[in-house]
Amino acid sequence: MARILEQDAQKMLANVPEEYVFRCCDGRVLKNMAELNNALSSMSEETFAFHANTAKNDFRNWVRDIIKDEKLTRDLNKATSRSQALKSVSARLAFLQNKLT
């Protein structure tokens, strides 16, 4: 398993460029992993299902393509519910924030 350096953690936790923000169907605009965590904690099940279902997983794709966090991408790929996705994002967020201290 690759080690995460402080500079890698900073990149994954930083705001993404404006053209790559995540636009939720409920109107929220997410700029970073912390905002994804907050959104998952309060969004409706319907909003989650719109973005993550058997046909697509927008959260996973955004984390993979824009945030570039391979571990969180794998974890979100396995998540079948909003609570599982939230648990994965929360754990990864805590881990990365710990790398900054």
Buried (B, 14 or more C-beta within 10 A) or exposed (E): EEEBEEEBBEEBBEEBEEEEBBEBEBEBEBBBBBBBBBBBEEBEEEBBEBBBEEEEBBBBBBBBEBBEBEBBBEBBBEBEEBEBBBBBBBBBBEEBEEBEE
